[in-house]
Every structure is written in C-alpha cells, then in structure tokens.
Amino acid sequence: MRKIEVCCASLYEAREAQAGGAVRIELCSALGAGGITPSAGTIETVARAEGLTIDVNVLIRAREGSFLYTPDEVDIMVRDIGLCRREGVHGVVIGALTADGEIDMAACSRMVEAAEGMSVTFHRAFDVCRDPHRALEQIIALGCDRLLTSGQEATAEAGAPLIARLVEQAAGRIIVMPGAGIRPSNIAAIARTTRAAEFHSTARGPVTGDGMLYRNPRVSFAADPTEEHAVRRTDRRVVSQLVNNIA
C-alpha cells in the first residue's frame, strides 16, 4: 500500500479520500488555478467534521498567479495559518519566492513560525524556482517536513528524473512527494524512478451532471464553454487504485 495525499476542495471529497485509503488531504479551493486557500467556512467545516479522522493539511496561498507576494499578502497568509492552528488541522502547505526565483526565506520563515509545530509542506512554488538543489537545502533549513514537486516539469512523470535526484539529496531529511498528473496508470513507474514514499494526486473521477435542471444557453462562466457544466470530484475508487497499486 502506498501513502497517498489527495487534493480536495470540500468535505465530500475529504470523505471520499478517507474512504479510499488516503493518509492525508490537502484542502484547497480553485484547483483550476493551481489552488488557493479555501474559505474559513470550508476549513472550519472540514476540521470539525464528525467521523473525519484523516490528516488535514490546508493550502496557504493568498491568490493565483506568481509566488512573489507583497507584505500585505504575507500578512494574510500568516493570519490564515493562525486560523488553521486554532481549528486544530494537522498542517499547512506554504511557499513564496523572491523576484529572482529564489526561496523567500523571510516570508517562509514567518509562515513556518506561525504554524507553531504543525506539519509544514512546501508547495509547488519550488517547481518554478531558479535552482532546485539549492532550494531544497533552504526548504530543509526552514524546518519543512515535506516538499511537493513535479520535478520542475508539467507533470511528475516528466519530472521523475529530477525528483529521483532530490530524493537522493534529501537523504531522509525531508519527504520529497511527487505530484502533478499522478494517476493509477503511471504511479508505479513514477515510484520506481523516484523511489519516493509519498505521492500527491487529485484522484478525481467524472460525476454525471451537476443537478441543474434549467440553464441559460447565452451565458457561460467557464473559460472553455464546453467545460461549463463538467463536474469532477475526488473518487474513492481512484484513491483506492492509487493506494493499492491497481492500474
């Protein structure tokens, strides 16, 4: 059985991840934009949910776009970490870069300090930094428990060679967790190449319909109108396939 972290946007998805055998969720919103911090209501609902025993890590990302943040945005993220701590979630997922593509040690140190002993994962801001090997050492120095990475490629499958080198460099000092495009059909190959112990996936499956009976054909809120009513959610069957190595 593999250790699988599932990216979830709701309590429903968190329950699906737990039912499928995941060890942890990353709770976020706006997955289409790479994920941002979920609402306070979502964090509170998931943190307080009856019967939900899976570890909950919350993505701390003030907005979509680059990982270069203003002081005000860093303040917001520190406050969001405080909310997560008060709600008793397991951990937070952070990251920030300088304009030169280096790890923003000052901003990240503030966020790690605000976490006050919670588990801390450094997110895929790493994948757009200048020097991955130097960045890994900085992230370890920050005291992060885990690094989520696609190996600086569009998918973890494409970035597997770099991930393997990062796993070797880390030498047990931090967990290097591949993520991006991980599916039941490719996880075994990625595991063989990288020798990683944990993996990150949305584990999503299609859901038929969104329940709406009336639609206005003249209005679309999706960038791609054909995706307007597409619904995809974490599926316990996909999670189970990832956990149990069933392609």
Secondary structure, 3 states (H helix, E strand, C coil): CCEEEEEECCHHHHHHHHHHCCCEEEECECHHHCCECCCHHHHHHHHCCCCCCCEEEEECCCCCCCCCCCHHHHHHHHHHHHHHHHHCCCEEEECCECCCCCECHHHHHHHHHHHCCCEEEECHHHHHCCCHHHHHHHHHHHCCCEEEECCCCCCCCCCHHHHHHHHHHHCCCCEEEEECCCCCCCHHHHHHHHCCCEEEECCEEEECCCCCCCCCCCCCCCCCHHHCCCEEEECHHHHHHHHCCCC
